[in-house]
Amino acid sequence: MSWKVDVDGDTCIGSGMCAALKPEVFALDGATATLVTGEVEPDETVLDAADSCPAMAIEVTEKGEVIGPRP
């Protein structure tokens, strides 16, 4: 089982919180975050990154269901 991670480049403000939390998944490319990989093994830190994004630009899905950011 793996999770799919997406970053909305139009929404991202480049705060870098995601890259600081999980550099194996997120990287800063200029003023926006990009993905190092779009598929990850389940990892609470990936959800933490989605939760902490001030622009809510990160979405994590499992089998098509959105699991992050958490409410």
C-alpha positions as CSV (number, residue, x, y, z in Angstrom):
1,M,0.0,0.0,0.0
2,S,1.3,3.5,-0.8
3,W,0.1,7.0,-0.6
4,K,-0.1,9.5,-3.5
5,V,1.2,13.0,-2.8
6,D,0.4,16.1,-4.8
7,V,1.5,19.7,-4.5
8,D,-0.6,22.4,-6.1
9,G,2.1,24.7,-7.6
10,D,-0.5,27.5,-8.2
11,T,-1.4,27.5,-4.5
12,C,2.0,26.9,-2.9
13,I,3.6,30.0,-1.4
14,G,7.0,28.3,-0.9
15,S,7.1,28.4,2.9
16,G,9.4,25.4,2.9
17,M,7.7,23.7,5.9
18,C,7.1,20.5,3.9
19,A,10.7,20.3,2.7
20,A,12.0,20.8,6.3
21,L,9.7,18.1,7.6
22,K,10.2,15.5,4.9
23,P,13.0,16.3,2.4
24,E,12.8,12.8,1.0
25,V,9.4,13.8,-0.5
26,F,9.4,17.6,-0.9
27,A,11.9,20.1,-2.2
28,L,11.8,23.8,-2.8
29,D,12.3,24.8,-6.4
30,G,12.4,28.6,-6.5
31,A,9.3,30.0,-4.9
32,T,7.3,26.7,-4.8
33,A,7.6,23.2,-3.5
34,T,8.0,20.3,-5.8
35,L,7.9,16.6,-5.2
36,V,11.0,14.4,-5.0
37,T,8.6,11.5,-5.3
38,G,4.8,11.3,-5.7
39,E,4.3,7.9,-4.2
40,V,5.3,7.2,-0.6
41,E,4.9,4.5,1.9
42,P,2.5,5.5,4.7
43,D,4.3,7.9,7.0
44,E,2.8,10.2,9.6
45,T,5.4,12.9,8.8
46,V,3.9,13.2,5.2
47,L,0.5,13.9,6.8
48,D,2.2,16.4,9.2
49,A,3.7,18.2,6.2
50,A,0.2,18.4,4.5
51,D,-1.3,19.6,7.8
52,S,1.4,22.3,8.3
53,C,1.2,23.8,4.8
54,P,0.0,27.4,5.4
55,A,-1.5,27.4,1.8
56,M,-3.1,24.0,2.1
57,A,-1.3,23.1,-1.2
58,I,-0.5,19.5,-0.3
59,E,-2.9,16.6,-0.8
60,V,-2.3,13.1,0.3
61,T,-4.5,10.3,-1.0
62,E,-4.8,6.6,-0.3
63,K,-6.8,4.5,-2.9
64,G,-8.3,7.7,-4.2
65,E,-9.5,9.0,-0.8
66,V,-8.1,12.2,0.6
67,I,-6.4,11.5,3.9
68,G,-4.4,14.7,4.2
69,P,-4.5,17.4,5.2
70,R,-6.4,16.3,8.2
71,P,-9.3,18.4,9.5
